[in-house]
Amino acid sequence: MHPSIVVTPERALIDEAREIRLQGFAPYAFVTVAASMRMCGALWSSESVFLAGHDGCLDLGRDSPVAGSYAQPSAMGIVWSMQCQEMDRVVFPPDRTDDLVVDIRATSGGASASAVLIQEFVGPGVRHESLIIDIDGMTLAGELYTPPGPGPHPVVVYMNGSSGGVNAPRAALFAARGYQCLALAVFNYPGRPKYLNDMPLEYFEQALRWVRRELQPKDDFVAVSGISRGGEMSLLIAAHYPELVSAVVAYVPSPVTHGVVSAGAPGTGRDAQVWTKGGQPLPHLWQDNATADWEAAYATAPPYRQTLAFLSASRDGAAFERARIPIERYPGPTMLVSASDDGFWPSTAYSEIVVRKRQAAGLPVEHHVCAGAGHHVHYPTLPATLINKPHAMSGLLLDAGGTAAANAAGNAESYRAVLTFLAQAASARRQDEQAREGQ
């Protein structure tokens, strides 16, 4: 039998399970499996060594590497353990929905085999539209992904963190799973401000009203979701416009508002104002804070672990309460996804504050902790090794926390948990709508 690699399925959405099997090698031979791909123009690669079985076969979902990029059985370990080889070109997470074409090559002595694995973001029939719309003098911008079929569809509005822009791949994946998704641009995107300074909450109100008016969501279901500063935004929106929100999914969020931190205009400082409502600034944690110490994060050589600074500011109880997002004003289903080794800010401790406030008020809340993972909580099967990288806005080299294995597990498990949560929330909404129609 000639050596071969069988990938099943060869082409599929990035969130679909795969099988990768090797056969035709010598019994008990050491087999080196190398994988590479280009993502947003940068080269990523991995290499691991396996011991073939008595039949000369390997199953990557069953067999552990004996050396190399990762250490446990994982069908897609050769992908999530990839490291970026061109850090000067890295874009992470990817901001484009181009297919990820993974070249796999296995060698053992003079024997070799190769295969291709293709990961897609855009499912069959998913439609895409770029939006730049003027609404009462305010520019609504983003990327809209719509599932196949005539609809109506439930809607998710998703927001990026302190790098700004939009996460088109995540929006496309939501659409592939039945949700019309607006990847809403807040800043650092055409038509929107370059920086996060002085951002009116009314922008989100206008966006949600446009979504309900123009997209006509199924059962009037509109979830808001975001990551990091986008998680902060999700909680803020639900607290200030609860009537416009059907469910909340906040990834690695904050329960308090902050200044611009890394996303502000040059010269304005980390503590410059972000959120306003009715033209008035909302208080944030770093104002009149008696314990805040940015040097706690920057006292050592980079990469910087910013969590230390956020913990210092959180010790001022009065400042924390002034800046706390009153998420108990929002009565609907709420899910928090945190990372227990978050290096950017303490998202697990932050999320537990939200949990306890909502539990005390008798309100629904779920908290999924990505154990041992860092701040970069995304979706399966992205490379999970990029723990330290320059911030897209500030350029500071930051430590996101976690390990590759924990990050990969957190990506996969939280992704499934979020889809389950949204399905349950949408079903409950549907039942409520049917009950109202029957009255």
N, C-alpha and C positions, 0 to 999 in steps of 0.2 A: 504494500500500500504506500503510495506517495504521501508525504506530509501535506496536510491541509489545515486551514482554519475555517470553521463554519460559524458564521454570525447569524443569529435568529432573533428578531428580523434584522435584515441588513439595513433597511431604512425605516425610521419611525420617529415619532415625537421624542424629544429629549426626556420626557417623564415616563416613557414606557420601558418596562423591564426587557432586558436582553439576555440571551444565552450566547456564550463564546466558548466553543469547544475546539480543541486541537487533536489531531489524530495522525497516525502514520510515522511517529518518531520511534526511535529505538527504545525498548523497555528500560525504564529507570534512567533515562538520559536526562542530563540537565538541559533545559530549553529556555533560551532567553527570548522574552516577548517584549518588543519595543513598539510604542505607539506614538504618533505625532499628529498634530493638526494645526491649522491656522485659525485663530479666533480674532476677529477685528484686526486682521493684518499681522498679528504677532504669532510667533511660533511657540507652541507648547509641546512638551514631550515627556514620556516616562519610559522606564525600563525595569523589568523584574525578571527574576530567574525562578523557574519551577522545576520540579522533579517529575518526569513523566511516570505514569503507572506501569504495571507489568505488561499492559497491552499497548504501551506507547501513546496513551491518550491523556488529555488534560481537560478538565472542566473548570473554568475560572470562577464559576459560582460555588464550586465545591472545594477546590484545592488552594492551599495557602502557598504564597511565594516563599522561597527559602532565602531570598535576598532581593534587594531592590527598592522600588518606590513606595511599597506598602507591605503590610504584614499579615493580612487576614483574608480569608476567602471573600471575594467580591467580584461578581460578574463584570462590573464596570470599574473595578479598581484601577485598571490601566488608563482610564480616562480621568477619574477624580484625583488620582495621584500625580497627574501631569504638572510640571513646573514650567513657568514662562521662561523662554530662552532669550527673549528680546524685551527686557524690562523698559527700555526707552520707548517702546511702542505699545506697551500694555494698555488695554482698555478693559476694566473689570468692575462690575459684571458687564457682559457684552451689551452694547447699545444698538446692535443691528440684529435682524432676524435671519441673516444668511445661514444656510445649512452649515453645520460643523462636520467636515469630512475627516474622519479619523483613519489614518493609514496604520495597519497592524502588520508587523513582520515578526515571525518566529524563526529562530535559528538554533541548530544543535549540531556541532561539528560541521560537516559539509552539507547537512540537510537544512532546507528552509521552506517556508510557506508564507503567503501574504493574503491579506483580505482588507476590505474597506467596511467601515461602519459609519453610517450617516445619521446624524442627529438633527431633527427638524424642530423649528419653533412654530411654524405656521401650518396648521392642520388643513386637510382637504376642505375646500370650500370656504375657508375663513377669508373675510374681506377686510381691507385696510384703507383708511382714509386719514390724511393729515389735516388738522384743523387749525385755522387761524381766523377767529370770528370776533367781530366787534359787537359788544353788548353794552349799550348805554355808556360808551366811551371807555370800556374796559375790554382788553383783548384776551379772549379765551383761546388757549392754544394747547395742542397735544396730539396724540396719535390714537385713533379709534379703531378697534378691532371687533369685528362682528362675526358671530358663528354662522355656519351655513344654514340655509333655510329661511323662510319668510319672517320668523319671529311671531310675536314679540319674545324678547329674551330678558332674563334678569340682568342687572347691570352692576359692574364693579368699577368704581373710580379709584385709580391707583396713583400714588405720588412717590416720587423719589426722595432721597435724603439730601444731605448737605452738598452733594456734587451737582444737584440740579438736573436739568434735562428731563428725559423720560426713560422709562424702562420698557421699550417696545417688546422685547422677547417675553417678559412676564405677561404683558397685556395680550400678546398673541396666544400664550398658553391658556390664559383664562378663557379666551374665545374658543379655543379648541375643546374646552371642557364645558361649553354651553353658556358662558357669560359674555355679554357684550361688555367690553372693557375699554374705558377711556383712560389712557395713560396721560394724566393731566400734568401739563407743564406749569411750574410755579415760577422758576427763575432759570437763568443760564440756558435759554432756549429761544429760537427766533420768535419775535413778537412779544416776549416777556422781558422783565428786567434782568440785567446780567447778574445782580447780586440779591441777597435775601433781605436787605435792609428795608424797614418800613413797609411791610407787606400787609395789606388790608384783608381781614377775614371776609369782607364782602366779596372778594374774588371767588372764594369757595362757594359762597351762597349763590352767586350768579351761575357758577358752573353747575351746581346741583339743580338749580331751577331750569337751566337749559337742558340738562340730561332728562329731567322728567317731562319737559314740554316736547322736546324733539325726538328723543329716543323711545318714549312711551314704554317704559320697562314692564315686563311681564309681572302681573300682580303688584305693580307699583314698587318693585323691590330694587333698591339702590344701596349697595354696600359701599363703604369707604374704607380704603386700605392704603398703607404706606409703610416705608421702612425708615428707621432712624428718625431724622427730622420729619420724614413723611409719616412715621408713626405718631410723633408729636402732633402733626397736623391732623391726623385722623381723629385723635382724641379731642382736639380743640374743636373740630368741625361738629362732632357729635354733641359736645357739651353746649355749643352756642347755637346750633341749628338742628335740634333733635328731631323736629318734625320732618326734616328732609332726608333723614338717614334711617335705613332699615336694618343695617348690621355694621359692625366695626371689626376689622382685622388689623391690629397694630403690631408690626414687626419691630423688635428691639426698640420699643418706644421710650418716651420720657413722660412722666406724670406731671411735669412742671414745664413752663415755658423758659426758654433760654434766650440769650443774646445771639448775635450772628455767628459767634464762634469762628469756624473756618470759612464761612460762606459770605462774609461781608465785603463791602467795597474797600479798596485799599485806603488805609489811613483812618478808618472809622473805629478800629479796635475790636477785640473779641466780644466786648460787652455791649456793642451798639444795639439799638432797638430793632426788633423784628416785627412782632404782631401789633396791629392796630385794629380798632373797631369803632366805627362812627367817628373816625378821625382822631381818636384818642389812643395813646399807647397802652398796651396791656402790661402789667408788671411782670418782670422776669427774675429768675433766681439770682442773677449776679448783681442786681441793684441793691445798694445799701446792705451788702452781705458781710457779716462780721467775720466769717471763717473762710471765705473763698480764697484759694491759693493756686493760681495757675502754675506757679513754679513747682508745685508738687508733681506735675506731669512732665515738666521740662528740665528738671534738675540733673538728669542723667543724659548720656549720649542717646541719639536716636537709634531705633524707632521709639517714639514717645507713646506711653500708655496713658491716654487722657482720662481714663476712669478715675485716676487718683485726684485729679483736679475737681471732677464732678462730685466725688465723695466729699471733698473738703467743703464745697459750697453747700452741700446737702445738710451739713451739721448745724447750720443756722436755721433752727426750726421756724422762726418767725418769717424769715425770707422765703423759706420753702413753702410755707402755707400761703403766703401772699401770691406766689407764682404758681401754685398748684392748679391744674386743670380740673374744673368741677365736673368730672365725668359722671358723677352720680345724678346729674341733671338728665342724662340720657337713659331712657328706660329699656332700650332694646338689647338684643344679643351682642355680646362683646367678647372678642377673642384676642389674647395677647400672646405673642411668640417672642420668647427671650432667649438669650445665650448666656450660660452661666459663667463663661470665661471672657465676657465682653471686655475688650480693651479700650473701646471708644467712650462708653459710659456704662454704668452698672445696670444693664437692662433687666436682669432678673430681679434685683432688689426694687428697681423702679416699677416693674410690672406688678410685683407683689403689693405695692402701695395701692395701685389701682384695684387689684383684686379685693383687698381688705375694705376699701372704701365702698365698693359696690356690694360686697357681701353684707356689710353693716346696714346698707340701705335695702337689702332684700332684692337686689337686681341680678340678672343673669350675667355670668362671667366665666370664661375658661382661660386657663393659662397653660401653654405648652412650653416647657423648658427644653431647650436643646443642650443637653448635658455635655459640658466640656467644650462647647463650641464657642467661636468668636463672633464678632459683630456682623460678619458677612453671611447672613442667612438668606439663601436664595432658593433654588429649585434643583431637583436632581438633574443631571449628573454633570454639573459643572466641575472644573478643576477646583479643588478645595485647599490648595497649598499656598495661596497668595495671602499670607497673614500680615506681612509688612509691605505697605506700598505708599507712595506719595499721595496725599490728598489731592483730588482733582482741582480744587479751587485754591487752597492755600499753598500746596506744594510740600507741606510738612510730611516727613516720613513717620507714619503712625503704625502702632501695633494694634491690630484688630482683635488679637487673642485667638485661642483655640488651637487645635491640631488638625491636620488634614483629615484623619479618620473621623474625629468628632464633628468637624464641619460637614463632611460628606453625609454622615448619618443624620445630622440636624437638618440639612437641606432636604433629604428624602422624607424623613418622618414628619417634619413640620408642613411640608407641601401636602402630604396626604391628609394630615389633621385639618388643615385649612379648607381643603375641598370638602371634607366631611362636614365641617362646621357650616360652611356656606350652603351646602345642600339642605341641611337641617333648618337653617334660618329661612331659606327661601320656601321650604315646604311649610313651615309654620306661618309664614306670611301668606301663602296661598290659602291655607285653611282659614286664616282670619278674613281674607278677602271674600271667600266663599260664604263664610258665616254672615258677613255684612250684607252680601247680596241676597241671602235667604231671609233676611229680616223684613 
